[in-house]
């Protein structure tokens, strides 16, 4: 369960970085009210890709999926540091948002593998707590970075943090290997 909680913490942290960096970029571009609208763009691709993700099974087992999704999300976040315009940032957010729902879904599915029998509700609570704690940490660090160096530095730091956490998840991947036949069928979804 610690591995799932760590994946959720990393996901939350990256979201936290984005939630501070994007509005700061809008303020820096002279359009402070555009920050919320830009953040909503994440939802568009998250929903579209989430539907596709739910319809088609993921080709990798869970112990490989969690590190791959966090790594992919971290890598995509680097795109947010590149645009010089809000339109460019909007397009980058569309791409970045594509891995939000798959990660949330994977965290929930991983609970079925990682949580001891009869503790799924408590385990889900830990995943939600981990995402929330990660978001708070990401927002805090991002706020400092935005003040010191600007939004691109925040996005690049988020990406680096995500890559490091994905590497830790990769090292811990054996903790998510299925234990029973039922777990094997869940892991293959």
C-alpha positions as CSV (number, residue, x, y, z in Angstrom):
1,X,0.0,0.0,0.0
2,X,2.9,2.3,0.6
3,X,3.8,2.2,-3.1
4,X,0.3,3.1,-4.1
5,X,0.3,6.0,-1.6
6,X,3.7,7.2,-2.9
7,X,2.3,7.1,-6.5
8,X,-0.7,9.2,-5.3
9,X,1.6,11.6,-3.4
10,X,3.7,12.2,-6.5
11,X,0.6,12.7,-8.7
12,X,-0.8,15.2,-6.2
13,X,2.5,17.0,-6.0
14,X,2.6,17.5,-9.8
15,X,-1.0,18.7,-9.8
16,X,-0.1,21.1,-7.0
17,X,2.8,22.5,-9.1
18,X,0.5,23.0,-12.0
19,X,-2.2,24.6,-10.0
20,X,0.1,27.4,-8.9
21,X,2.3,27.7,-12.0
22,X,-0.5,28.1,-14.5
23,X,-2.3,31.0,-12.8
24,X,1.1,32.7,-12.2
25,X,1.8,32.4,-15.9
26,X,-1.6,34.0,-16.7
27,X,-0.7,36.9,-14.3
28,X,2.7,37.2,-15.8
29,X,1.1,37.5,-19.3
30,X,-1.2,40.3,-18.1
31,X,-4.4,38.2,-18.0
32,X,-4.9,37.2,-14.3
33,X,-8.4,36.0,-14.9
34,X,-7.3,33.5,-17.5
35,X,-5.6,31.2,-14.9
36,X,-8.8,29.3,-13.9
37,X,-9.9,28.9,-17.5
38,X,-6.5,27.6,-18.4
39,X,-6.6,25.0,-15.5
40,X,-10.0,23.9,-16.8
41,X,-8.3,22.8,-20.1
42,X,-6.7,20.0,-18.1
43,X,-10.1,18.5,-17.6
44,X,-11.0,18.4,-21.2
45,X,-8.2,16.0,-22.2
46,X,-8.5,14.2,-18.9
47,X,-12.1,13.3,-19.6
48,X,-11.6,12.4,-23.3
49,X,-8.5,10.2,-22.6
50,X,-10.2,8.8,-19.4
51,X,-13.1,7.5,-21.4
52,X,-10.7,5.9,-23.9
53,X,-8.7,4.5,-21.0
54,X,-11.8,3.0,-19.5
55,X,-13.0,1.4,-22.7
56,X,-9.8,-0.2,-23.6
57,X,-7.6,-2.3,-21.2
58,X,-4.2,-1.0,-20.4
59,X,-1.5,-3.2,-21.9
60,X,0.8,-3.4,-18.9
61,X,0.3,-4.9,-15.4
62,X,-0.2,-2.6,-12.5
63,X,3.3,-2.9,-11.1
64,X,4.6,-1.4,-14.4
65,X,1.7,1.0,-14.9
66,X,2.1,3.2,-11.9
67,X,5.7,4.2,-12.5
68,X,5.1,4.6,-16.3
69,X,2.1,6.9,-15.7
70,X,3.9,9.1,-13.2
71,X,7.0,9.2,-15.4
72,X,4.8,10.1,-18.5
73,X,3.0,12.8,-16.6
74,X,6.2,14.3,-15.3
75,X,7.7,14.3,-18.8
76,X,4.7,16.0,-20.3
77,X,4.8,18.7,-17.6
78,X,8.1,19.9,-19.2
79,X,5.9,21.1,-22.1
80,X,4.4,23.7,-19.8
81,X,7.7,25.5,-19.5
82,X,8.1,26.0,-23.2
83,X,5.3,28.2,-24.5
84,X,5.7,32.0,-24.6
85,X,2.0,32.7,-25.0
86,X,-1.2,31.7,-23.1
87,X,-2.4,30.0,-26.3
88,X,0.7,27.8,-26.3
89,X,0.2,27.1,-22.6
90,X,-3.4,26.1,-23.4
91,X,-2.3,23.6,-26.0
92,X,0.4,22.2,-23.7
93,X,-2.2,21.8,-20.9
94,X,-4.4,19.8,-23.3
95,X,-1.5,17.4,-23.7
96,X,-0.6,17.3,-20.0
97,X,-4.1,16.7,-18.9
98,X,-4.3,13.4,-20.9
99,X,-2.6,11.4,-18.1
100,X,-4.7,12.7,-15.2
101,X,-7.6,10.3,-15.3
102,X,-5.5,7.2,-16.2
103,X,-3.4,7.9,-13.0
104,X,-6.5,8.4,-10.8
105,X,-8.0,5.2,-12.2
106,X,-4.7,3.2,-11.7
107,X,-4.5,4.3,-8.1
108,X,-8.0,3.1,-7.4
109,X,-7.3,-0.2,-9.2
110,X,-4.0,-0.7,-7.4
111,X,-5.8,-0.6,-4.1
112,X,-7.5,-3.9,-5.0
113,X,-4.0,-5.5,-5.4
114,X,-2.1,-3.7,-2.6
115,X,-4.6,-3.4,0.3
116,X,-5.0,-6.2,2.7
117,X,-8.4,-7.9,2.4
118,X,-11.2,-6.0,4.1
119,X,-9.3,-2.7,4.2
120,X,-10.2,-1.2,0.8
121,X,-12.1,1.7,2.2
122,X,-9.3,2.7,4.6
123,X,-6.8,2.2,1.7
124,X,-8.8,4.5,-0.5
125,X,-8.7,7.1,2.2
126,X,-4.9,6.9,2.3
127,X,-4.8,7.4,-1.4
128,X,-6.9,10.5,-1.2
129,X,-4.9,11.7,1.7
130,X,-1.7,11.2,-0.2
131,X,-3.0,13.1,-3.3
132,X,-4.1,15.9,-1.0
133,X,-0.8,16.0,0.9
134,X,1.1,15.9,-2.4
135,X,-0.9,18.8,-3.8
136,X,-0.2,20.9,-0.7
137,X,3.5,20.2,-1.0
138,X,3.6,20.9,-4.7
139,X,1.6,24.1,-4.3
140,X,3.9,25.3,-1.5
141,X,7.1,24.6,-3.4
142,X,5.7,25.9,-6.6
143,X,4.7,29.2,-4.9
144,X,8.2,29.7,-3.8
145,X,9.7,28.9,-7.2
146,X,7.2,31.1,-9.0
147,X,8.2,34.0,-6.8
148,X,11.9,33.4,-7.2
149,X,12.2,32.3,-10.8
150,X,8.9,32.3,-12.5
151,X,6.4,29.6,-13.7
152,X,8.8,27.8,-16.1
153,X,11.2,27.0,-13.2
154,X,8.2,25.6,-11.3
155,X,7.1,23.4,-14.2
156,X,10.7,22.1,-14.7
157,X,11.1,21.3,-11.0
158,X,7.7,19.5,-11.0
159,X,9.0,17.4,-13.9
160,X,12.2,16.6,-12.0
161,X,10.3,15.7,-8.9
162,X,8.0,13.4,-10.9
163,X,10.8,11.6,-12.6
164,X,12.6,11.0,-9.3
165,X,9.3,9.6,-7.7
166,X,8.7,7.5,-10.8
167,X,12.1,6.0,-10.4
168,X,11.4,5.2,-6.7
169,X,8.1,3.6,-7.8
170,X,10.0,1.6,-10.4
171,X,12.4,0.3,-7.7
172,X,9.3,-0.6,-5.5
173,X,7.4,-2.2,-8.4
174,X,7.7,-5.7,-6.9
175,X,5.4,-4.6,-4.0
176,X,2.6,-4.4,-6.5
177,X,2.9,-7.9,-7.9
178,X,-0.3,-9.8,-7.7
179,X,-0.6,-12.3,-4.9
180,X,-3.7,-14.4,-5.9
181,X,-5.4,-15.5,-9.1
182,X,-8.0,-12.7,-8.6
183,X,-5.2,-10.2,-8.3
184,X,-3.7,-11.5,-11.5
185,X,-6.9,-10.8,-13.3
186,X,-7.1,-7.3,-11.9
187,X,-3.4,-6.6,-12.7
188,X,-4.0,-7.4,-16.3
189,X,-6.9,-4.9,-16.7
